[in-house]
Amino acid sequence: MLLVSKWILIVAGLLLVLDAAAIVAGVPNPLFGWPMPCPITLALLGIGLVLFCLASAAFRRP
């Protein structure tokens, strides 16, 4: 689960960088006219963070 969360966070980070570049360039969101940053990016960030927290050693019992 830790590996999956890391990959999700990498993909979400790349999407967030692309969203930021599109905001600076003034390019509208190509997905259904949604606002920037795209809700898909924010959902991936949230899922990745939750999975990372659940899989990390800090939340495991000794």
MINUNU-837015 format. One record per residue: residue number from 0; residue in three letters; z, x, y of N, C-alpha, C in turn. Coordinates in nm, 3 decimals. Last residue first. Example, Ala and Ser with C-alpha at 12.3 -4.5 7.8 and 13.67 -1.06 7.14 Angstrom:
BEGIN
(1, Ser, (0.708, 1.285, -0.225), (0.714, 1.367, -0.106), (0.787, 1.290, 0.003))
(0, Ala, (0.780, 1.319, -0.569), (0.780, 1.230, -0.450), (0.780, 1.320, -0.330))
//
This chain:
BEGIN
(61, Pro, (1.773, 0.353, -0.092), (1.785, 0.484, -0.158), (1.803, 0.474, -0.308))
(60, Arg, (1.515, 0.120, -0.005), (1.655, 0.146, -0.041), (1.664, 0.279, -0.114))
(59, Arg, (1.283, 0.157, 0.259), (1.315, 0.152, 0.118), (1.463, 0.179, 0.096))
(58, Phe, (1.210, 0.197, 0.518), (1.254, 0.063, 0.483), (1.286, 0.049, 0.333))
(57, Ala, (1.126, 0.459, 0.533), (1.237, 0.419, 0.617), (1.293, 0.281, 0.579))
(56, Ala, (0.898, 0.494, 0.387), (1.024, 0.530, 0.324), (1.144, 0.485, 0.405))
(55, Ser, (0.661, 0.224, 0.419), (0.720, 0.351, 0.459), (0.855, 0.371, 0.393))
(54, Ala, (0.565, -0.027, 0.360), (0.542, 0.080, 0.261), (0.613, 0.210, 0.297))
(53, Leu, (0.628, -0.183, 0.580), (0.678, -0.222, 0.449), (0.666, -0.111, 0.346))
(52, Cys, (0.491, -0.045, 0.783), (0.637, -0.056, 0.787), (0.694, -0.092, 0.650))
(51, Phe, (0.228, -0.080, 0.695), (0.282, 0.055, 0.708), (0.435, 0.051, 0.710))
(50, Leu, (0.202, -0.357, 0.713), (0.191, -0.291, 0.583), (0.250, -0.151, 0.586))
(49, Val, (0.231, -0.384, 0.994), (0.325, -0.450, 0.902), (0.321, -0.383, 0.765))
(48, Leu, (0.011, -0.234, 1.088), (0.148, -0.196, 1.123), (0.251, -0.257, 1.029))
(47, Gly, (-0.206, -0.376, 0.977), (-0.184, -0.236, 0.944), (-0.043, -0.190, 0.974))
(46, Ile, (-0.176, -0.624, 1.103), (-0.167, -0.615, 0.958), (-0.137, -0.471, 0.915))
(45, Gly, (-0.216, -0.544, 1.375), (-0.092, -0.607, 1.331), (-0.072, -0.596, 1.181))
(44, Leu, (-0.477, -0.442, 1.366), (-0.366, -0.357, 1.409), (-0.233, -0.414, 1.361))
(43, Leu, (-0.616, -0.671, 1.285), (-0.614, -0.553, 1.198), (-0.501, -0.458, 1.237))
(42, Ala, (-0.571, -0.832, 1.512), (-0.521, -0.875, 1.381), (-0.513, -0.756, 1.285))
(41, Leu, (-0.707, -0.687, 1.707), (-0.563, -0.705, 1.720), (-0.501, -0.749, 1.587))
(40, Thr, (-0.968, -0.709, 1.607), (-0.906, -0.577, 1.625), (-0.755, -0.590, 1.632))
(39, Ile, (-1.004, -0.983, 1.624), (-1.012, -0.918, 1.493), (-0.945, -0.781, 1.499))
(38, Pro, (-1.001, -1.035, 1.899), (-0.887, -1.076, 1.816), (-0.888, -1.016, 1.676))
(37, Cys, (-1.109, -0.767, 2.107), (-1.144, -0.868, 2.009), (-1.021, -0.906, 1.926))
(36, Pro, (-0.970, -0.725, 2.430), (-1.011, -0.675, 2.300), (-1.024, -0.788, 2.199))
(35, Met, (-1.208, -0.967, 2.529), (-1.185, -0.830, 2.487), (-1.039, -0.796, 2.510))
(34, Pro, (-1.273, -1.300, 2.397), (-1.231, -1.204, 2.501), (-1.213, -1.065, 2.442))
(33, Trp, (-1.578, -1.410, 2.233), (-1.433, -1.393, 2.237), (-1.396, -1.294, 2.347))
(32, Gly, (-1.843, -1.475, 2.183), (-1.795, -1.481, 2.321), (-1.644, -1.469, 2.334))
(31, Phe, (-1.905, -1.418, 1.920), (-1.872, -1.556, 1.958), (-1.820, -1.571, 2.099))
(30, Leu, (-1.915, -1.096, 1.962), (-1.866, -1.189, 1.861), (-1.822, -1.321, 1.922))
(29, Pro, (-1.980, -0.924, 2.169), (-2.090, -0.986, 2.097), (-2.044, -1.090, 1.994))
(28, Asn, (-1.830, -0.923, 2.485), (-1.804, -0.918, 2.341), (-1.917, -0.990, 2.267))
(27, Pro, (-2.021, -0.761, 2.747), (-1.943, -0.872, 2.690), (-1.929, -0.858, 2.539))
(26, Val, (-1.969, -0.457, 2.911), (-2.048, -0.524, 2.808), (-1.965, -0.640, 2.752))
(25, Gly, (-1.851, -0.286, 3.091), (-1.883, -0.421, 3.135), (-1.968, -0.499, 3.036))
(24, Ala, (-1.756, -0.039, 3.029), (-1.900, -0.049, 3.056), (-1.941, -0.188, 3.103))
(23, Val, (-1.491, -0.102, 2.977), (-1.522, -0.013, 3.090), (-1.669, -0.025, 3.128))
(22, Ile, (-1.527, -0.260, 2.748), (-1.463, -0.317, 2.867), (-1.499, -0.234, 2.990))
(21, Ala, (-1.638, -0.077, 2.571), (-1.718, -0.192, 2.613), (-1.659, -0.258, 2.737))
(20, Ala, (-1.425, 0.097, 2.537), (-1.549, 0.148, 2.596), (-1.636, 0.033, 2.645))
(19, Ala, (-1.244, -0.078, 2.415), (-1.212, -0.021, 2.545), (-1.337, 0.033, 2.614))
(18, Asp, (-1.381, -0.130, 2.175), (-1.352, -0.239, 2.267), (-1.323, -0.186, 2.407))
(17, Leu, (-1.377, 0.130, 2.064), (-1.504, 0.067, 2.097), (-1.485, -0.050, 2.194))
(16, Val, (-1.100, 0.154, 2.029), (-1.170, 0.249, 2.117), (-1.305, 0.191, 2.158))
(15, Leu, (-1.061, -0.052, 1.845), (-0.996, -0.059, 1.975), (-1.061, 0.036, 2.075))
(14, Leu, (-1.203, 0.043, 1.625), (-1.248, -0.080, 1.692), (-1.186, -0.094, 1.831))
(13, Leu, (-1.040, 0.265, 1.565), (-1.180, 0.284, 1.605), (-1.235, 0.161, 1.677))
(12, Gly, (-0.805, 0.128, 1.495), (-0.806, 0.223, 1.607), (-0.947, 0.249, 1.657))
(11, Ala, (-0.889, -0.015, 1.270), (-0.847, -0.087, 1.390), (-0.845, 0.004, 1.512))
(10, Val, (-0.938, 0.200, 1.096), (-1.047, 0.110, 1.134), (-1.012, 0.034, 1.261))
(9, Ile, (-0.677, 0.306, 1.081), (-0.788, 0.389, 1.126), (-0.904, 0.301, 1.174))
(8, Leu, (-0.534, 0.088, 0.976), (-0.501, 0.138, 1.110), (-0.611, 0.228, 1.166))
(7, Ile, (-0.653, 0.071, 0.724), (-0.665, -0.042, 0.817), (-0.635, 0.004, 0.959))
(6, Trp, (-0.571, 0.318, 0.619), (-0.713, 0.291, 0.639), (-0.735, 0.175, 0.736))
(5, Lys, (-0.292, 0.277, 0.611), (-0.348, 0.386, 0.692), (-0.496, 0.363, 0.719))
(4, Ser, (-0.274, 0.064, 0.432), (-0.232, 0.045, 0.570), (-0.287, 0.155, 0.661))
(3, Val, (-0.362, 0.189, 0.198), (-0.439, 0.077, 0.254), (-0.402, 0.057, 0.400))
(2, Leu, (-0.154, 0.375, 0.159), (-0.292, 0.421, 0.179), (-0.378, 0.313, 0.243))
(1, Leu, (0.062, 0.203, 0.116), (0.063, 0.294, 0.230), (-0.077, 0.345, 0.262))
(0, Met, (0.000, 0.082, -0.118), (0.000, 0.000, 0.000), (0.000, 0.087, 0.125))
//
